[in-house]
Amino acid sequence: MMHQKKARLLLTVTALFFLAVAPVWSGGKAEPAQDPVAGFLDKADTTFAYDTALRLTDPGLFNSELGGRQSGSEAEHRTADLLVTMMEEVGLKNIRKEAFPVDTWQFNGSTLTVLDPAGESKVIKPYAYASGGTSPEGITAELLYVNEGTMFDYEDLDVSGKIVLIDIDMYNYWWIEYPTLEAELNGAAAIINNCVGGYAMLNDNSMNTQDFVGPISIPSVNISRNDTAYLKGLLEKGTVTINLKVDNIVKEGGTSYNIIGEIPGKTDEMIILGDHYDTHFWGFQDNSTAVAMALTIAKGLIDSGYQPQRTFVFVLHGAEEWGAIDTRYDWAIGAWNQVNTVNPDWSGKALAFFNFEHPAHFILDEAYYVNSTPELNSLIDRFNAEAAPDLTWKYPEGYSKEHYHISTWTDSYPYNQSGIPATCNARSTKTQPRSEDFGALYYHSNFDDPSTWEEDVFRTNLHYYGTLAIELDKSPVLELDFTAQADRLTDSLDTEVFAAAGVDAAMLESNIEAFRTAGARVYSQLSTLNDLYKSLAAQKTPAKLMQEIRDAGYAANRQTLKAFRKIQDDLYRLNWGDGTIFEHQHAQGNIALLSEAIEKLKAGEVDYVVDEILWDIELHWYSYYFSKENVQYHMDQVFSPDNRDNLFWGTGRVVAVMDLWDTVQSLNAKYGSSGADLSVEIADLEKNLEEQKVLLSEAVYAETSVLPEITAMLDEVDLSEVIANAQKAVK
């Protein structure tokens, strides 16, 4: 049942944290405060949103009968033109298509036909990855089932020129590029996979696709579990010959577009709202409903007559799902380009980026929460307590007080990385079983269609982010709380590892405390100024003072955003699982694991080291199952000079990588044995341990050096004078 509730009941406005300031009288006094939030909520229309998302399901906006609107493809270009029209219909200004270079992926369709045993007539239609295609005649070859497609599955098996079939769980084990490259290295002509877990678990007719961060090589396609069962049944009876045709074009030198529209404000500061419009399969939730979210917020603001102080920028990105050949960081290419090559000047002027991902279907049965950069956590808490819509009708526990960092799997990350504080709507509850959430059932599957629409879920996100955007716009200064980063830094330090590595953490800890002190002072001033502005907005205050406050806020924003960018550039790094870490955490974690492994091996505990330790070091989970050439290829993707210009938002973010493949395989071979000579393996781990100690020392030195620079930037923020003037004016 769709939940209905009048807008006036959804929001209590008596305690608005960022209460709006109305236009100024010619007599120099502010008019009584209006309520722009209530106006927005009255005009925010979920019916318009659903119709907007539905428009994006037109068959002409996809490349194949299975869907797909991929990077630089004809369907993506047609959709870009439609989005321009839709922005015009909404009433946005300064609408434009901003081009950026991508690698093109055009999947037009695929067929798998059984030729032998004769008499079989079933034609299967696979979905391709951003991998190789075939000639129009296709590949005719014997089909072989090779289990999970690891290097062990090819032992004593000749697959040269044949097509292999594998089972895969891309959530719990590995993405398809590893078994695809392994198949190619063994001479296979093509690879077909079947998802047995992780994703596309709605039913046995589900199909799935994910990123393909490998080379363009042999055709790699996915089929459903039902179709796999059919093929396995034939294989049980004898030899099977198939013809596989894959009309899949993946090539360099393409173009994609980000679509931009604005509600002009009075300054050059911006609040950005956006998402992506490229899709796998039908992509109704991922991400047509998100496009609808951005356009519905825009329409609600325009229809309510809201006149922003800052320019609202609505950006719909191309090439989010995939956009580059043979890189570990092949997604969010449109977002990365937008803030790095197309409009790098947005950094320093944009106060926030609100990113939306499948906002009309997730299960949050307890509390509502937001993924955000830590510096926004305090702002979000204050907003939730004082100004956010009442969502208890959907989430009985109200707003969560827990905070979760934005994911590198969304467009929010490149924005945040470039110095624009970012949020993203949450998509599942942390207590919900993985098997029941959107990712397990629908994500990147052929069942991500209009049947997944949940109006009440969409409404919560619509009201929340529209209200947050208004309140942020009406506050004179962005409340960035840098103490959250100081806390994260402190919590990330393992002083026992530092001591064991001979690294002195005292100066780093001292500099973190100085940074924390500066951050606390700045946040106190920022929040105080916003509180005073709210109070002054409720009375007739001279326009000159109100403008002085906004001018002071503008200057403070320039400085705090500069410090924010410095943190992103010089403190944040990525681990091999694409998680955000501080630089010292890379070596710190490796030292702890290597030290334990060495200790256990000296005690002869090979099985424990294999089962509990080595797989958790960097990307060496893959060293357990795939060939050295395969694993080395993926290391080189990140560190080879030949690929250094193909890393996008991953450029310079991964600190280092160890080559432990030989040691992993050697210990695997000794698994279950007792009394084996482990001197070679211990020596290799000890050598790597010493190298990690050097890396830790270098990381600590770098962090210790940069923190005073960030602290100095915060020390330049001083709002005491304007605060004193405002305090005198409060009645």
C-alpha positions in Angstrom: 0.0 0.0 0.0 1.3 3.5 -0.9 1.5 5.6 2.2 -0.2 9.0 1.9 0.7 11.9 4.2 0.2 15.6 3.7 3.3 17.7 3.4 2.4 19.8 6.4 2.5 16.7 8.6 5.9 15.6 7.2 7.9 18.5 8.6 7.9 20.5 11.8 9.4 23.8 10.9 9.4 25.5 14.3 13.0 24.5 15.0 14.7 24.8 11.6 18.4 24.6 12.0 19.1 26.6 8.7 16.0 28.8 8.7 15.7 30.6 5.4 16.2 34.3 5.0 13.5 36.1 2.9 14.1 38.8 0.4 15.1 42.1 1.9 12.8 45.1 2.2 13.9 48.3 0.5 13.8 49.9 4.0 16.8 47.8 5.0 14.9 45.2 7.1 14.4 41.5 6.3 10.8 40.4 5.6 9.3 37.9 8.0 10.8 34.4 7.3 9.0 32.4 4.7 8.9 28.6 4.7 10.5 27.3 1.5 10.6 23.8 2.8 6.9 23.5 3.1 6.6 25.0 -0.4 8.9 22.4 -1.8 7.2 19.5 -0.1 3.9 20.6 -1.4 5.3 20.6 -5.0 7.5 17.5 -4.8 5.5 15.0 -6.9 6.2 11.2 -6.7 3.8 10.7 -9.7 6.0 12.9 -11.8 9.0 10.9 -10.5 7.6 7.6 -11.5 6.6 8.8 -14.9 10.1 10.2 -15.4 11.8 6.9 -14.6 9.3 5.1 -16.8 10.2 7.4 -19.8 13.7 6.0 -19.5 12.5 2.5 -20.0 11.5 3.1 -23.6 13.0 0.3 -25.8 14.7 2.9 -28.0 16.9 3.9 -25.1 18.7 0.5 -24.9 21.1 -1.2 -27.1 19.7 -4.8 -27.1 16.6 -6.7 -26.4 18.1 -7.5 -23.0 18.6 -3.8 -22.3 21.9 -2.0 -21.7 22.8 1.6 -22.0 26.6 1.5 -21.9 29.4 4.0 -22.1 29.6 5.9 -25.3 27.0 3.7 -27.0 24.2 4.8 -29.3 21.6 4.3 -26.6 23.5 6.3 -24.1 23.7 9.2 -26.7 20.0 9.0 -27.4 19.3 9.1 -23.7 21.5 12.1 -23.2 19.5 14.0 -25.8 16.2 13.0 -24.1 17.6 14.2 -20.7 18.3 17.6 -22.2 14.6 17.8 -23.2 13.5 16.6 -19.8 15.5 19.3 -18.1 14.0 21.9 -20.4 10.5 20.6 -19.5 11.3 20.9 -15.8 12.4 24.5 -16.2 16.1 24.3 -15.5 18.5 26.9 -16.9 21.9 26.8 -18.5 21.3 23.3 -19.8 24.1 21.7 -21.6 25.7 18.4 -22.7 29.3 18.3 -21.6 31.4 15.8 -23.5 34.3 13.8 -22.1 36.3 10.9 -23.6 35.5 7.3 -22.8 36.0 3.9 -24.2 32.9 2.8 -26.0 30.9 -0.3 -25.1 28.1 -1.2 -27.4 26.4 -4.5 -26.7 23.8 -5.3 -29.4 22.9 -8.9 -28.5 24.2 -12.4 -28.3 23.0 -15.9 -29.0 24.1 -19.4 -27.9 22.8 -22.2 -30.1 23.3 -25.9 -29.4 24.5 -27.7 -32.6 25.3 -31.1 -31.1 23.6 -33.2 -29.9 21.5 -32.8 -33.0 17.8 -32.0 -32.6 18.3 -29.4 -29.8 16.5 -26.2 -30.7 16.8 -24.1 -27.6 18.5 -20.7 -28.3 19.9 -19.0 -25.2 20.5 -15.2 -25.2 23.5 -14.3 -23.0 24.4 -10.9 -21.7 28.0 -9.7 -22.3 30.6 -8.0 -20.3 32.9 -5.2 -21.6 35.0 -7.9 -23.2 35.5 -9.4 -26.7 33.0 -10.0 -29.4 32.8 -12.5 -32.2 32.5 -12.3 -36.0 28.9 -12.4 -37.3 29.3 -16.1 -37.9 30.2 -16.6 -34.2 32.4 -19.2 -32.6 31.5 -22.9 -33.1 33.3 -25.0 -30.6 32.9 -27.7 -28.0 31.5 -26.6 -24.6 33.4 -27.7 -21.5 32.3 -27.2 -17.9 35.3 -26.2 -15.8 33.8 -25.6 -12.3 34.9 -22.1 -11.0 37.5 -21.4 -13.7 40.5 -21.3 -11.4 43.9 -22.4 -12.5 43.3 -25.8 -10.7 40.3 -26.4 -12.9 42.5 -26.5 -16.0 45.0 -29.0 -14.8 45.2 -31.9 -17.2 42.5 -30.4 -19.3 42.9 -29.1 -22.9 40.5 -26.2 -23.6 42.3 -24.8 -26.6 39.8 -23.4 -29.0 36.9 -24.5 -26.9 34.2 -22.6 -25.0 34.2 -23.0 -21.2 31.3 -22.8 -18.8 31.9 -21.8 -15.1 30.0 -21.1 -11.9 30.8 -17.8 -10.2 29.9 -15.8 -7.1 31.1 -12.3 -7.8 30.2 -11.0 -4.3 31.9 -13.5 -2.1 34.8 -14.6 -4.4 36.0 -12.7 -7.5 34.8 -10.7 -10.5 34.6 -12.2 -13.9 37.9 -10.7 -15.3 40.0 -13.2 -13.3 38.4 -16.4 -14.6 38.1 -14.8 -18.1 41.8 -14.1 -18.2 42.6 -17.5 -16.8 40.5 -19.1 -19.6 42.3 -17.0 -22.2 45.7 -18.0 -20.8 44.7 -21.6 -21.2 43.6 -21.1 -24.8 39.8 -21.0 -24.5 37.9 -19.3 -27.3 35.2 -17.9 -25.0 33.8 -18.1 -21.5 30.2 -18.4 -20.2 29.4 -17.8 -16.6 26.5 -18.6 -14.3 25.9 -16.7 -11.0 25.5 -19.2 -8.2 25.6 -16.6 -5.4 26.1 -13.0 -4.5 24.0 -11.3 -7.1 20.9 -11.9 -9.3 19.4 -14.3 -6.7 15.8 -13.3 -7.2 15.0 -16.5 -9.2 16.7 -19.0 -11.5 15.9 -16.9 -14.7 18.0 -14.0 -13.3 21.1 -12.9 -15.3 23.8 -10.6 -14.1 26.7 -8.5 -15.2 29.4 -6.5 -13.3 32.5 -4.5 -14.2 35.1 -6.0 -16.4 38.4 -4.6 -15.2 40.6 -6.8 -17.5 41.9 -6.6 -21.0 39.6 -6.9 -24.0 40.1 -10.5 -24.8 37.9 -13.5 -25.5 34.1 -13.1 -25.3 32.8 -13.3 -21.8 29.1 -13.6 -21.2 26.5 -14.5 -18.5 23.5 -16.8 -18.7 20.8 -17.7 -16.1 20.9 -20.7 -13.8 18.1 -22.3 -15.6 19.9 -22.1 -18.9 23.1 -23.4 -17.2 21.2 -26.3 -15.8 20.0 -27.1 -19.4 23.6 -27.1 -20.7 25.0 -29.1 -17.8 22.3 -31.7 -18.4 23.4 -32.0 -22.0 27.1 -32.3 -20.9 26.2 -35.1 -18.6 25.1 -37.1 -21.6 28.2 -36.5 -23.8 30.0 -34.0 -26.0 28.2 -30.7 -26.6 29.0 -28.4 -29.5 27.6 -24.8 -29.5 27.7 -21.7 -31.7 28.2 -18.5 -29.7 27.6 -15.1 -31.4 28.4 -12.0 -29.4 27.7 -8.6 -31.1 29.8 -6.7 -28.6 31.9 -3.7 -29.5 34.4 -2.4 -27.0 36.9 0.1 -28.3 38.9 3.2 -27.5 38.1 6.7 -28.7 34.5 7.2 -27.7 32.5 10.1 -26.2 30.0 10.2 -23.4 28.1 13.2 -22.0 27.2 14.6 -18.6 24.0 16.5 -18.7 23.9 19.7 -16.7 21.0 22.0 -15.7 20.9 24.8 -13.1 18.6 26.8 -10.8 20.8 30.0 -10.7 21.7 31.5 -7.4 23.2 34.8 -6.3 26.8 33.7 -5.8 29.2 31.4 -7.5 28.8 28.8 -4.8 27.1 25.6 -5.8 25.1 22.8 -4.3 25.3 19.8 -6.7 22.7 17.0 -7.0 23.1 14.1 -9.3 23.5 10.5 -10.4 24.1 8.5 -13.5 21.9 7.4 -16.4 23.9 4.6 -18.1 22.6 1.2 -17.1 23.1 -2.6 -17.2 20.0 -4.4 -18.4 16.9 -2.2 -17.8 18.4 -0.3 -14.9 15.1 1.0 -13.5 16.5 1.4 -10.0 20.1 1.6 -11.1 19.7 4.3 -12.0 16.6 5.7 -13.8 14.8 6.3 -10.4 17.8 8.3 -9.4 17.6 10.4 -12.5 13.9 10.9 -11.5 15.1 11.9 -8.0 17.3 14.7 -9.3 14.7 16.0 -11.8 11.8 15.8 -9.2 13.8 17.8 -6.7 14.6 20.3 -9.4 10.9 20.5 -10.4 9.7 20.8 -6.8 12.1 23.7 -6.1 11.2 25.5 -9.3 7.4 25.0 -9.0 7.5 26.2 -5.4 9.1 29.5 -6.5 12.2 28.9 -4.5 15.0 31.4 -5.2 18.3 30.0 -4.0 21.3 31.9 -2.6 23.6 29.4 -4.2 23.3 27.9 -7.6 21.7 24.4 -7.6 23.5 22.3 -10.2 21.8 19.1 -11.4 24.2 16.7 -13.1 23.4 13.4 -14.8 26.5 11.4 -15.5 27.3 9.0 -18.3 29.8 6.2 -18.0 29.3 5.4 -14.3 28.9 1.6 -14.7 31.9 1.3 -16.9 33.9 3.7 -19.1 37.5 2.6 -19.6 39.3 -0.5 -21.0 41.8 -2.4 -18.9 41.8 -0.4 -15.7 41.1 -1.4 -12.1 39.1 1.8 -11.8 36.8 1.6 -14.8 33.6 3.0 -13.2 32.5 6.5 -12.2 34.4 7.8 -15.3 31.7 10.4 -16.0 31.8 11.8 -12.5 35.6 11.7 -12.4 35.8 13.6 -15.6 33.2 16.2 -14.5 35.3 17.4 -11.6 38.8 16.8 -13.0 38.8 17.6 -16.7 35.5 19.2 -17.6 34.9 21.5 -14.6 37.8 21.3 -12.2 36.9 24.8 -11.0 33.9 23.3 -9.2 36.2 22.3 -6.5 36.4 25.1 -3.9 33.0 26.5 -5.0 30.7 23.5 -4.5 29.6 23.1 -0.9 28.2 19.6 -1.3 27.3 16.8 -3.8 24.2 14.8 -3.1 24.4 11.5 -5.0 21.5 9.2 -5.6 21.6 5.5 -6.3 18.5 3.3 -6.7 16.5 5.4 -4.3 13.1 3.8 -4.8 13.8 0.3 -3.6 15.7 -0.7 -0.5 14.7 -2.2 2.8 15.2 0.0 5.8 12.9 -1.3 8.4 14.6 0.3 11.4 16.2 3.7 10.9 17.1 6.1 8.1 20.7 6.8 7.6 23.0 8.7 5.2 26.3 7.7 3.7 28.6 10.7 3.9 32.1 12.1 4.2 33.0 12.3 7.9 33.2 16.1 7.9 29.5 16.2 7.2 28.4 13.9 10.0 27.8 16.6 12.6 25.8 18.7 10.1 23.7 15.7 9.3 23.1 15.0 12.9 22.0 18.5 13.6 19.8 18.6 10.6 18.2 15.2 11.5 17.5 16.5 15.1 16.2 20.0 14.2 15.0 20.3 10.6 14.7 17.0 8.8 11.3 15.6 7.8 9.5 13.3 10.1 10.1 9.8 8.6 9.0 7.7 11.5 5.9 6.6 9.5 8.4 4.6 7.4 11.3 4.2 9.8 10.0 3.8 13.4 13.4 4.4 15.0 13.7 7.7 13.1 17.2 8.8 12.1 20.2 6.6 12.8 23.1 8.1 14.8 25.5 5.8 13.2 27.6 7.1 10.3 28.9 5.2 7.2 31.5 6.5 4.8 30.6 7.0 1.2 31.4 4.1 -1.1 34.0 4.2 -3.9 31.3 2.3 -5.8 29.3 5.5 -6.4 29.7 8.8 -8.2 30.0 10.4 -4.8 33.6 9.3 -4.4 35.3 11.2 -7.3 33.5 14.3 -6.1 34.6 13.9 -2.5 38.1 13.1 -3.7 38.2 16.3 -5.7 37.3 18.5 -2.6 33.5 18.5 -2.8 32.0 17.0 0.4 29.6 14.2 -0.7 26.7 12.2 0.5 24.8 9.3 -1.0 21.5 7.8 0.0 21.7 4.6 1.9 20.5 1.5 0.1 20.1 -1.2 2.8 20.0 -1.6 6.5 23.2 -2.8 8.2 21.2 -5.4 10.0 19.5 -6.8 7.0 20.7 -10.2 5.8 22.7 -9.8 2.6 20.5 -12.4 0.9 17.5 -10.2 1.2 18.8 -6.8 0.0 18.6 -5.1 -3.3 22.2 -6.1 -4.2 21.6 -9.8 -3.8 18.3 -9.9 -5.6 18.2 -7.3 -8.3 21.5 -5.5 -8.7 22.7 -5.4 -12.3 20.2 -8.0 -13.2 17.5 -8.4 -15.8 14.8 -8.0 -13.1 15.8 -4.4 -12.2 12.6 -3.2 -13.9 9.5 -1.0 -13.0 8.1 -3.7 -10.7 10.7 -2.7 -8.1 9.2 0.7 -7.6 8.4 1.6 -4.0 6.8 5.0 -3.8 7.0 5.4 0.0 10.8 4.7 -0.1 11.2 7.2 -2.9 9.2 9.8 -1.0 11.5 9.5 2.0 14.6 10.2 -0.1 12.8 13.0 -2.0 11.7 14.8 1.0 14.9 14.3 2.9 17.4 15.5 0.3 15.2 18.3 -1.0 14.8 19.6 2.5 18.6 19.2 3.2 19.5 21.1 0.0 17.2 24.0 0.9 18.5 24.2 4.5 22.1 24.0 3.4 21.5 26.7 0.8 20.0 29.1 3.4 22.8 28.7 6.0 25.5 31.3 5.6 28.4 28.8 6.1 29.0 25.1 5.5 29.5 23.3 8.8 32.4 21.0 8.2 33.5 19.2 11.4 37.1 18.2 11.0 37.2 16.6 14.4 35.6 13.6 12.8 38.7 13.1 10.7 40.9 13.6 13.7 38.9 10.8 15.5 39.3 8.5 12.5 43.0 9.2 12.4 43.4 8.4 16.1 41.3 5.3 15.9 43.3 4.1 12.9 46.6 4.1 14.8 47.9 0.7 16.1 50.6 1.8 18.5 51.6 -1.8 19.1 52.4 -2.2 15.4 54.2 1.1 15.4 56.4 0.0 18.4 57.1 -3.4 16.9 58.1 -1.7 13.6 60.4 0.8 15.4 58.3 3.8 14.3 57.7 6.6 16.7 54.1 7.8 16.6 54.5 10.6 19.2 54.8 13.4 16.7 52.0 12.2 14.5 49.7 11.9 17.6 50.7 15.4 18.7 49.9 16.8 15.2 46.6 15.0 15.2 45.7 16.6 18.5 46.6 20.0 17.1 44.5 19.3 14.1 41.6 18.2 16.3 41.8 21.4 18.4 41.8 23.6 15.3 38.9 21.6 13.9 36.9 21.9 17.1 37.4 25.7 17.2 36.4 26.1 13.6 33.3 23.9 13.9 32.2 25.8 17.0 32.5 29.1 15.1 30.7 27.7 12.0 27.8 26.3 14.0 27.5 29.4 16.2 27.3 31.6 13.2 24.6 29.5 11.6 22.6 29.6 14.9 22.9 33.3 15.1 21.9 33.7 11.5 18.8 31.7 12.3 17.9 33.9 15.2 18.5 37.1 13.2 16.4 35.7 10.4 13.4 35.5 12.7 13.6 39.2 13.5 13.9 42.4 11.5 17.6 42.6 11.1 19.4 45.2 9.0 20.3 43.9 5.6 23.9 45.1 6.0 24.6 42.8 8.9 22.9 39.8 7.3 25.1 40.3 4.2 28.2 40.7 6.4 27.4 37.3 7.9 27.0 35.7 4.5 30.2 37.3 3.2 32.1 36.0 6.2 30.6 32.6 5.6 31.6 32.7 2.0 35.2 33.4 2.9 35.2 30.7 5.6 33.9 28.2 3.0 36.8 28.9 0.7 39.2 28.1 3.5 37.5 25.0 4.9 37.0 23.5 1.5 40.7 24.1 0.8 41.5 22.1 4.0 39.0 19.5 3.0 40.7 19.0 -0.4 44.1 18.8 1.2 42.9 15.9 3.4 41.6 14.1 0.3 44.8 14.6 -1.6 47.4 14.0 1.0 45.9 11.7 3.7 43.4 9.4 2.0 44.4 6.4 0.1 42.7 3.2 -1.3 43.3 -0.4 -0.2 43.2 -3.3 -2.7 39.5 -3.8 -1.9 38.7 -0.2 -3.0 38.1 0.9 0.5 39.3 4.3 1.8 42.2 4.3 4.3 44.9 6.6 5.6 48.3 6.0 4.1 49.8 4.4 7.2 47.0 1.8 7.4 48.3 0.0 4.3 51.7 -0.9 5.8 50.3 -1.1 9.3 47.9 -3.8 8.4 50.5 -5.7 6.4 53.0 -5.6 9.2 50.5 -7.1 11.7 49.5 -9.9 9.2 53.1 -10.7 8.1 54.4 -10.7 11.7 51.7 -13.1 12.8 52.3 -15.3 9.7 56.0 -15.5 10.5 55.4 -16.3 14.1 52.9 -19.1 13.2 55.2 -20.6 10.5 58.1 -20.7 13.0 55.8 -22.8 15.2 55.0 -25.0 12.2 51.4 -23.8 11.8 51.1 -23.9 8.1 47.4 -24.5 7.9 46.6 -21.6 10.2 48.7 -19.2 8.0 47.0 -20.4 4.9 43.5 -20.4 6.3 43.5 -17.2 8.4 46.3 -14.8 7.3 47.7 -14.8 3.8 44.5 -14.4 1.9 43.8 -11.2 3.8 47.1 -9.5 2.6 46.4 -7.0 -0.2 45.0 -8.8 -3.2 46.5 -12.2 -2.5 43.1 -13.9 -2.1 43.5 -14.3 -5.9 47.0 -15.8 -5.5 45.3 -18.9 -4.0 43.2 -19.6 -7.1 44.7 -18.0 -10.2 48.0 -18.2 -12.1 50.9 -16.0 -11.4 50.6 -14.4 -14.8 47.0 -13.6 -14.1 47.7 -12.1 -10.7 50.7 -10.2 -11.9 48.6 -8.7 -14.8 46.2 -7.2 -12.2 49.1 -5.8 -10.2 50.5 -4.2 -13.3 47.2 -2.6 -14.0 47.9 -0.3 -11.0 51.6 0.0 -11.0 52.9 -0.4 -14.5 54.2 2.9 -16.0 52.5 1.9 -19.2 49.1 2.2 -17.5 49.7 5.2 -15.2 47.4 7.4 -17.3 44.5 4.9 -17.1 43.7 5.0 -13.4 41.3 7.9 -13.1 40.1 8.2 -9.4 42.6 5.5 -8.4 45.6 7.5 -9.5 48.3 7.4 -6.9 45.9 6.0 -4.3 47.1 2.5 -3.8 50.3 2.7 -1.8 52.2 -0.5 -2.9 51.8 -4.2 -3.6 53.7 -7.3 -2.5 54.3 -10.2 -4.7 53.6 -13.2 -2.5 52.3 -15.6 -5.2 55.2 -18.0 -4.9 55.0 -18.1 -1.1 51.2 -18.6 -1.2 51.5 -21.5 -3.6 54.4 -23.0 -1.7 52.5 -23.0 1.6 49.4 -24.3 -0.1 51.4 -27.3 -1.3 52.6 -27.9 2.3 49.1 -27.6 3.7 48.2 -30.5 6.1 51.9 -31.6 6.4 53.9 -31.5 9.6 57.6 -30.9 10.0 58.0 -29.3 6.5 61.0 -27.1 5.9 59.5 -23.5 5.9 62.8 -21.5 5.8 62.3 -20.2 2.3 58.8 -19.0 3.0 59.7 -17.5 6.3 62.6 -15.6 4.7 60.3 -14.2 1.9 57.8 -13.0 4.5 60.6 -11.5 6.6 62.0 -9.6 3.6 58.5 -8.2 2.8 58.0 -7.3 6.5 61.2 -5.2 6.5 60.0 -3.4 3.4 56.6 -2.7 5.0 58.3 -1.2 8.0 60.1 1.2 5.7 56.7 2.0 4.0 55.1 2.7 7.4 57.9 5.0 8.5 57.6 6.9 5.2 53.8 7.1 5.6 54.0 8.4 9.1 56.5 11.0 8.1 54.3 12.2 5.3 51.2 12.4 7.5 53.1 14.1 10.3 54.3 16.7 7.8 51.0 17.4 6.1 48.8 17.7 9.2 50.4 21.0 10.3 49.6 22.4 6.8 46.0 21.4 7.2 45.9 22.8 10.7 47.4 26.1 9.5 44.6 26.4 6.9 42.0 26.0 9.6 43.8 28.5 11.8 43.1 31.1 9.2 39.4 30.8 9.7 38.4 33.4 12.3 34.7 34.4 12.6 35.0 35.9 16.1 34.4 39.5 14.9 31.3 38.8 12.9 30.0 36.5 15.6 30.4 39.3 18.2 28.5 41.7 15.9 25.7 39.2 15.4 25.4 38.5 19.1 24.9 42.1 19.8 22.1 42.3 17.3 20.1 39.3 18.6 17.1 40.5 20.6 
